[in-house]
Amino acid sequence: MTSLQAFLKKNTKLIDATLRRVLPGVTIKPKILHQAMRYSLFAGGKRLRPLLCLAAAEACTQKDSRSSLDQTLLLAAALECLHTYSLIHDDLPAMDNDDLRRGKPTCHKVFNEGIAILAGDALLTTSFGLISQLKPPRRYPHSLFLKEMAHAAGSLQLIGGQVADLEAEGKKVSIADVHFIHEKKTAALITLSLRLGAMSVNASSRDLEALTKFGKALGLAFQIVDDILDVTQSSAQLGKSCGKDLVAHKATYPAAIGLAASQKKAEQLTLQAEQALKPLGERAGVLRLLAQELLTRKN
Amino acid sequence: MTSLQAFLKKNTKLIDATLRRVLPGVTIKPKILHQAMRYSLFAGGKRLRPLLCLAAAEACTQKDSRSSLDQTLLLAAALECLHTYSLIHDDLPAMDNDDLRRGKPTCHKVFNEGIAILAGDALLTTSFGLISQLKPPRRYPHSLFLKEMAHAAGSLQLIGGQVADLEAEGKKVSIADVHFIHEKKTAALITLSLRLGAMSVNASSRDLEALTKFGKALGLAFQIVDDILDVTQSSAQLGKSCGKDLVAHKATYPAAIGLAASQKKAEQLTLQAEQALKPLGERAGVLRLLAQELLTRKN
């Protein structure tokens, strides 16, 4: 097992255990709501955002620090709740109208649209609730964690990106438009994941700055690879409906600049991301491996 | 002008000014999202929850305190964003499917379903973002404001109530079921409004406890009156589609125990609410007047 595989295996287990612990059980009233929340949370996601959060914390931990993994795990769980809410809402008939997600029927297909909207709302609310449980480190008070999350999840970033994505459908879009959408819709939450992880272990501002640069480049590279896979892979390989971007005339890199140039752009951005990690030295080993893994993934 | 009218007039202006100040402008990208958020926020709501927040702060302010109205107004704005999000989502076709709200077409009618879902999401996120801007008083740290809001807005309260409401539609429901729904869906946010207002001025635990009891009774009374008005008033008077509860076989007090018994229950609860204010003495004058006003309102 490579050191990346060992990191992913160990931490995916911890993330899942934390999510199971912090979410209300499926026997708590209203049962259908808590079932829907857990259905989407445990439908086989890659846990990329929580893993980035944990890897960032590892990269910023000082040898003599007494930082607690539990605190980072709380944030990791909050990030996965936030991400899952955005997927549930994006998949709705009024938006991307997707039947398949992570290889399984989407939340509104298994339950119904009303429950899916409310399960998304509840997961979003849970993300913020988890921040209140945090024991913040010296440099970063509660209000800062909250502010960063609300900004990245808000109308100027995550939600703004989804609106711009919907608006761009069927239109001829420029590369600048695609960049705007990907930056807001994907890179913002990936950067947030790294920043919150770093902040949870009281990272220096130099380390935090390096991870922010890393996140912006990695987030963009990640979404470009996603766009490429939508064109080149089958639904079975992806675990979600593929080829839909083309059909819906979505704003994607391949649509704007073609497949070959998109692949080259993803490689450049990954290199740029890796260079941003320089100030972190060897501590950022897992983050470097993760960036390579995301570039060469097949689903 | 009565003292209640003066209070409402002065503070409604301040609340609206705060909302205008803290929400992104309609020229900020994506424009349609910020237009939809402001459309629903400024569609003529009564501002009940922010007004209760301000009245609670007034009732708990000590003569020698240097508490700042600005802090309470931030929370008042957060509460109105939270309430408006819940209305936008409740009105969606997948839920109550309402065309009219506050006398105007609902958000999804003016924009579209996708934008309405996202405008709701953005307003919910804004509520939490506003908490991060707070300068908290001595007794109550940021994390406590956040915890209270996330709990009241979450799957065990506000959202849980909406799910139970949807589930009860068309079924024969007991008075206990109606009580569960009203408590979660309405009373939780009204109680939260009072508590956050009190906490913003560093209220004593005795005062906070009194306001909590007041809120639970008032919230229930408020929703029962709402149910009664849905049966007895015209759409024009209400500014929203009326008689719909009956058509949809909604879980309401009049459906469960009849109109006359519902009216009596609302009166009893209002009395109970007023009695809970006893420890606050004369400071709670506006809250007493508000409780009476809500009982006898016609829309």
Interface residues (C-beta under 8 A of the other chain):
Chain A: P24 I28 K29 P30 I32 L33 H34 M37 Y85 H89 L92 A94 M95 N112 E113 G114 I115 I117 L118 G120 D121 A122 L124 T125 T126 F128 G129 I131 S132 Q133 L134 P141 H142 S143 L144 L146 K147 M149 A150 H151 A153 G154 S155 L156 I159 G160 Q162 V163 A164 L166 E167 F180
Chain B: P24 I28 K29 P30 I32 L33 H34 M37 Y85 H89 L92 A94 M95 N112 E113 G114 I115 I117 L118 G120 D121 A122 L124 T125 T126 F128 G129 I131 S132 Q133 L134 P141 H142 S143 L144 L146 K147 M149 A150 H151 A153 G154 S155 L156 I159 G160 Q162 V163 A164 L166 E167 F180
